[in-house]
Amino acid sequence: MSRNAWRFALTIVSLAALATTGWSLYAVARHYDAPEIIAVAVFLVFDGIAYACLHLASEASAAGRSAFGARLTAVGMAGVSVYLNRFHAELIDGGTPAFLLFAIPTVGLLLLSELSWAGPRADARAARTEQPYRLPAFGGWAWALAPRLAGKTVKARAVHHIEHGPPLPPEPTPATPARHTATEVLRRRFAEMDPADAIRIAHDAHPDTPPAELASLLVTYGVIVDAVQVALVLGNRSAHITLERDDTDDAPDDADDAPQVNPLAITKKQAVLDAVDALGPRGFTSADIVDRVKRINRLTVKPGYVRTVLSREKPGKPDGEARPMEGGFL
């Protein structure tokens, strides 16, 4: 039942109880020739004060104060109201049934109010770490078979509660740290990672593994990919070419003439002069120079350009003498 439905039901019961007992007290007041307005005020005073005292008792309990005075006042006002209901039953010769009819609504309303406010009071006590004494639940068979022993046990526990206070709650045992395998930890890491990054990490660890086997390995760690996806991710990686230089004695004589990458740009003229110096004193033609410049420097020159450069520069031998090409500038 929702809280609004409970409040609505309590309101209906309260109005019905006040109307029943109020009519009884009104009849008693009119029996003594009290004015009508005074007769109405009579039942409002008795039942209203009792109901208000129960509310004050609930607030006192929630605030940690003693509610004994408010409860005692509520019981006193309810007792006077019940006595007047009994007197009304005698006036109309209704006997015990009439007395119960007039008095029980008031008693029931007060008891219902007390029970409805018990929950908030208990919550307030729990918030203050207070633990009131509670009767042990032995069960009906225990009370029926051993009533004296059950009574002595209840009394002994009550005395212990008064003298020593409520028992302290057991200290919580430290929780054992959960153990996780490396696979479980890696699963959580890969779950937060981009699948493409996971593929690259796996490929770096196993560079020679085919895409199908790499995909199967990633699936075991919770990365659901297939061979095609692995191949697509790895296909975007730039290719790395490793060049191994052969420095052994078996290398061919022209191994030093292999194309080299020159970080600085070189002019055609300088390339021609470098070719002449590289060819040395052996005989060469302009076609040899053209071929070497194209092969080494990746530049295209014509034989006529070579003859022009050589005629202008007159490159000399190491001893400073002229070094003509074999057959002239052909």
C-alpha positions in Angstrom: 0.0 0.0 0.0 1.4 3.4 -0.9 1.8 6.1 1.7 -1.0 8.3 0.2 -3.4 5.3 0.4 -2.4 4.7 4.0 -3.0 8.3 4.9 -6.4 8.3 3.2 -7.4 5.1 5.1 -6.3 6.5 8.4 -8.2 9.7 7.7 -11.4 7.8 7.1 -11.0 5.7 10.2 -10.2 8.8 12.3 -13.3 10.6 11.1 -15.6 7.6 11.7 -14.2 7.0 15.2 -14.5 10.6 16.2 -18.0 10.7 14.9 -19.1 7.6 16.8 -17.5 8.6 20.2 -18.3 12.2 19.6 -22.0 11.5 19.4 -21.8 9.5 22.6 -20.1 12.4 24.5 -22.5 14.9 22.9 -25.5 12.9 24.3 -24.0 12.8 27.8 -23.4 16.6 27.7 -27.0 17.2 26.5 -28.2 14.9 29.3 -26.8 17.6 31.7 -28.6 20.3 29.7 -25.3 21.7 28.2 -25.7 24.0 25.2 -25.3 22.4 21.8 -22.0 24.2 21.1 -20.6 23.1 24.5 -21.7 19.6 23.8 -19.8 19.6 20.5 -16.7 21.0 22.3 -16.8 18.2 24.9 -15.9 15.4 22.5 -13.4 17.6 20.6 -11.6 18.3 23.9 -11.4 14.7 25.1 -10.5 12.9 21.8 -8.6 15.8 20.3 -6.3 16.2 23.4 -5.6 12.4 23.4 -4.8 12.4 19.7 -2.6 15.5 20.0 -0.7 13.9 22.9 0.1 10.9 20.8 1.6 13.1 18.1 3.7 15.0 20.7 4.9 11.6 22.0 6.0 10.6 18.6 7.9 13.8 18.0 9.6 13.5 21.4 10.7 10.0 20.7 12.1 11.0 17.3 14.0 13.9 18.9 15.5 11.7 21.6 13.4 13.1 24.4 11.2 11.3 26.9 7.6 10.7 25.7 6.3 9.5 29.0 4.3 12.6 29.9 2.6 12.9 26.5 1.7 9.2 26.5 0.4 9.4 30.1 -1.8 12.4 29.2 -3.2 10.6 26.1 -4.1 7.5 28.2 -5.7 9.7 30.9 -7.9 11.6 28.4 -8.8 8.4 26.6 -9.8 6.8 29.9 -12.1 9.7 30.8 -13.7 9.5 27.3 -14.3 5.7 27.8 -15.8 6.3 31.2 -18.3 8.8 29.7 -19.1 6.3 26.9 -19.9 3.7 29.6 -22.1 6.2 31.4 -24.0 7.0 28.1 -24.6 3.2 27.7 -26.2 3.1 31.1 -28.4 6.1 30.4 -29.9 4.4 27.4 -29.9 0.9 29.1 -27.7 -0.4 26.4 -25.5 -2.4 28.7 -22.1 -3.8 27.6 -22.8 -3.9 23.9 -23.6 -0.2 23.8 -20.6 0.6 26.0 -18.3 -1.3 23.6 -19.9 0.4 20.6 -19.2 3.9 22.0 -15.8 3.3 23.5 -13.9 0.9 21.2 -13.6 3.5 18.3 -11.7 5.9 20.5 -9.4 3.1 21.9 -8.9 1.7 18.5 -8.0 5.1 16.9 -5.4 5.7 19.7 -3.9 2.3 19.3 -3.7 2.7 15.5 -2.1 6.0 15.8 0.5 4.6 18.3 1.3 1.8 15.9 1.6 4.0 12.8 4.1 6.3 14.6 6.2 3.4 16.0 8.1 3.0 12.7 9.4 6.5 12.5 10.4 6.4 16.1 12.4 3.2 15.5 14.1 4.7 12.5 15.1 7.8 14.6 16.5 5.6 17.3 18.4 3.5 14.8 19.9 6.8 13.4 21.1 7.6 16.9 22.5 4.0 17.2 20.1 3.3 20.0 18.9 -0.3 20.3 15.8 -0.8 22.6 15.1 -4.1 24.3 13.0 -6.5 22.3 11.3 -9.6 23.6 13.0 -12.8 22.4 10.9 -14.8 19.9 10.7 -18.2 21.5 7.6 -19.3 19.6 4.2 -20.6 20.9 5.4 -24.1 21.6 8.2 -22.9 23.9 5.8 -20.8 26.0 3.3 -23.7 26.1 5.8 -26.4 27.1 8.1 -24.3 29.4 6.3 -21.1 30.4 8.3 -20.6 33.7 11.7 -21.1 32.0 10.6 -18.8 29.1 9.5 -16.1 31.6 12.7 -16.3 33.6 14.8 -16.1 30.4 12.9 -13.0 29.2 13.4 -11.4 32.6 17.1 -12.2 32.7 17.7 -10.7 29.3 15.8 -7.6 30.2 17.9 -7.1 33.4 21.1 -7.6 31.4 19.9 -5.1 28.8 19.2 -2.5 31.5 22.5 -3.0 33.4 24.9 -3.5 30.5 23.1 -2.0 27.5 22.4 -3.6 24.1 25.0 -6.1 22.8 27.4 -4.5 20.4 27.0 -5.6 16.8 29.7 -7.9 15.5 32.6 -6.2 13.8 32.6 -6.7 10.1 35.3 -9.1 8.9 37.7 -7.7 6.4 36.7 -8.7 2.9 39.1 -11.0 1.2 40.5 -9.3 -1.9 39.2 -10.9 -5.0 41.7 -12.7 -7.1 41.7 -12.1 -10.8 43.7 -13.9 -13.5 45.8 -12.1 -16.0 43.3 -13.1 -18.7 40.4 -11.5 -16.8 42.4 -8.3 -16.2 43.4 -8.1 -19.9 39.8 -8.7 -20.9 38.7 -5.6 -19.0 41.6 -3.6 -20.6 40.7 -4.7 -24.1 37.0 -4.0 -23.5 37.9 -0.4 -22.9 40.2 -0.2 -25.9 39.6 0.5 -29.6 39.6 -2.9 -31.4 42.0 -1.5 -34.0 44.5 -0.7 -31.2 44.1 -4.2 -29.8 44.8 -5.7 -33.2 48.0 -3.7 -33.5 49.2 -4.7 -30.0 48.6 -8.3 -30.8 50.4 -8.0 -34.1 53.4 -6.4 -32.5 53.6 -9.3 -30.0 53.2 -11.9 -32.8 54.4 -10.3 -36.1 54.5 -13.5 -38.0 51.0 -14.8 -37.0 48.5 -14.9 -39.9 45.4 -12.7 -39.6 43.1 -15.8 -38.9 45.2 -17.0 -36.0 45.6 -13.4 -34.7 41.8 -13.0 -34.7 41.3 -16.3 -32.8 43.8 -15.1 -30.2 42.0 -11.8 -29.8 38.7 -13.5 -29.4 40.0 -15.3 -26.3 40.6 -11.9 -24.7 37.1 -10.7 -25.5 37.9 -8.7 -28.7 35.5 -10.1 -31.3 37.1 -9.7 -34.7 37.5 -11.9 -37.7 40.4 -12.4 -40.1 39.2 -9.9 -42.6 39.0 -7.1 -40.0 42.5 -8.0 -38.8 43.8 -7.9 -42.4 42.2 -4.5 -43.0 43.7 -2.9 -39.9 47.1 -4.3 -40.6 46.9 -3.4 -44.2 46.9 0.3 -43.3 50.2 0.1 -41.6 53.1 1.5 -43.6 55.5 -1.1 -44.9 59.0 -1.3 -43.4 61.8 -2.4 -45.7 65.0 -3.6 -44.2 68.2 -3.3 -46.3 71.1 -5.5 -45.4 74.5 -4.3 -46.7 76.8 -7.0 -47.9 80.3 -6.2 -46.6 81.8 -9.6 -47.3 84.7 -10.2 -49.6 82.3 -11.9 -52.1 80.6 -8.7 -53.0 81.1 -7.6 -56.6 83.5 -4.9 -57.5 80.8 -2.5 -58.5 78.9 -2.9 -55.2 80.0 0.7 -54.2 78.4 1.9 -57.4 74.9 1.0 -56.2 72.4 3.8 -56.1 72.7 5.9 -52.9 70.2 8.2 -51.4 71.8 11.6 -51.2 70.0 13.8 -48.6 71.1 17.0 -50.5 70.2 17.9 -54.0 73.0 17.8 -56.5 73.4 19.6 -59.8 73.9 17.9 -63.2 77.3 19.5 -63.5 78.5 18.3 -60.2 77.1 14.8 -61.0 79.2 14.7 -64.2 82.3 15.8 -62.4 81.7 13.2 -59.6 81.4 10.6 -62.3 84.7 11.5 -63.9 86.4 11.3 -60.5 84.7 8.0 -59.7 85.7 6.4 -63.1 89.3 7.3 -62.4 92.2 7.1 -64.9 90.8 4.2 -66.8 89.4 5.0 -70.2 85.8 6.1 -70.5 83.4 7.8 -72.9 80.7 10.3 -72.5 78.2 7.5 -72.7 79.8 5.9 -69.6 79.4 9.2 -67.7 75.7 9.5 -68.9 75.0 5.9 -67.7 76.7 6.4 -64.3 75.0 9.7 -63.6 71.6 8.1 -64.4 72.4 5.1 -62.3 73.9 6.8 -59.3 72.4 10.2 -59.2 69.1 9.5 -60.9 69.7 12.4 -63.3 69.4 12.3 -67.1 72.1 14.1 -69.0 73.0 14.0 -72.7 76.5 13.2 -74.1 76.7 16.7 -75.6 76.2 18.2 -72.1 78.9 15.9 -70.7 81.4 17.0 -73.4 80.5 20.7 -72.7 81.2 20.3 -69.0 84.4 18.5 -69.5 85.7 21.0 -72.0 85.0 23.9 -69.7 86.3 22.3 -66.5 89.3 20.4 -67.9 89.3 17.9 -65.0 92.8 16.9 -64.2 94.5 13.8 -63.0 95.5 13.4 -59.4 99.0 14.8 -60.3 97.4 17.9 -61.8 97.9 16.9 -65.5 95.1 16.8 -68.0 93.1 13.5 -68.1 91.5 13.2 -71.6 88.9 10.7 -72.3 89.7 7.7 -74.4 88.9 8.5 -78.0 88.4 12.2 -77.1 85.1 13.8 -76.2 82.8 11.4 -78.0 
